[in-house]
Amino acid sequence: MEIPTGLFKRLLARLESYISTSIELAKLKLVAAFSLAAANFLASAIVLFFASVFLIVFSVGVALWLGELLGKMYFGFFAVAGFYLLMAFILGIILKKRFRAGISNYLIKKLMK
């Protein structure tokens, strides 16, 4: 039994249309995932910037206050710097593996949506 050529041509045209639509859909999904990830990154960067500015100003204030209490201004700055060094050491040891895994999992979830 032969397949009519008209039917074969229509089937081929539909297959081509399906493939091009699937490719276009995949592109749009990729763009949507990337734009969502970029928007989340930008929002987080803005929050991080303002939190950093707050932390710097707050740290200077605490250092000046401690310096006044300790009698020498630089003692306050040394105390605040020592606190941050201690926190960095503790967080570096405790959260190193968790932080990497958390970031990886977050990015994978956002890109797979």
C-alpha positions in Angstrom: 0.0 0.0 0.0 1.3 3.4 -0.9 1.2 6.5 1.1 -0.3 9.4 -0.9 2.4 12.1 -1.6 0.0 14.9 -0.4 -0.4 13.2 2.9 3.3 12.7 3.3 4.0 16.3 2.4 1.5 17.5 5.0 2.9 15.2 7.6 6.4 16.5 6.9 5.3 20.1 7.0 3.6 19.5 10.4 6.7 17.7 11.7 8.9 20.7 10.6 6.4 23.1 12.3 6.5 21.0 15.5 10.3 20.9 15.6 10.6 24.7 15.0 7.9 25.4 17.6 9.7 23.1 20.1 13.0 24.8 19.5 11.4 28.2 19.9 9.7 27.1 23.1 13.0 25.8 24.5 14.6 29.1 23.7 11.9 31.0 25.4 12.1 28.8 28.5 15.8 29.4 28.6 15.4 33.1 28.3 12.7 33.1 31.1 15.0 31.1 33.4 18.0 33.3 32.7 16.0 36.5 33.2 14.5 35.3 36.5 18.0 34.3 37.7 19.4 37.7 36.6 16.5 39.5 38.3 17.0 37.6 41.6 20.8 38.2 41.4 20.3 42.0 40.9 17.7 42.3 43.7 20.1 40.4 46.0 23.0 42.6 45.0 21.1 45.7 45.8 20.0 44.4 49.2 23.6 43.3 49.8 24.9 46.7 48.9 22.7 48.5 51.3 23.3 46.0 54.1 27.0 46.4 53.6 26.8 50.2 53.8 24.8 49.8 57.0 27.3 47.4 58.4 30.2 49.7 57.7 28.6 52.7 59.2 27.4 50.7 62.2 30.9 49.2 62.7 32.5 52.7 62.6 30.0 53.9 65.2 30.6 50.9 67.5 34.4 51.3 67.0 34.2 55.0 68.0 32.1 54.2 71.0 34.3 51.4 72.2 37.4 53.6 71.6 35.8 56.2 73.8 35.1 53.6 76.5 38.6 52.1 76.3 40.4 55.5 76.3 42.1 55.2 72.9 40.2 55.5 69.6 42.2 52.8 67.9 41.4 50.2 70.6 37.8 50.4 69.5 38.7 49.8 65.9 41.0 46.9 66.9 38.2 45.4 69.0 35.7 45.6 66.1 38.2 44.2 63.6 39.0 41.3 66.0 35.3 40.6 66.3 34.9 40.4 62.5 38.0 38.2 62.2 36.6 35.8 64.8 33.3 35.7 63.0 34.9 35.1 59.7 36.9 32.3 61.1 33.9 30.6 62.8 31.7 31.1 59.7 34.5 29.9 57.4 34.8 26.6 59.3 31.1 25.9 60.0 29.3 27.2 56.9 31.8 26.5 54.1 30.3 23.3 52.8 26.7 24.3 53.6 27.1 27.6 51.7 28.4 26.0 48.5 25.7 23.4 48.5 23.0 25.9 49.2 24.1 28.2 46.4 24.4 25.3 44.0 20.9 24.0 44.9 19.4 27.4 44.6 20.8 28.0 41.2 19.8 24.6 40.0 16.2 25.1 41.2 15.9 28.5 39.6 17.3 27.4 36.3 15.1 24.2 36.2 11.8 26.2 36.6 
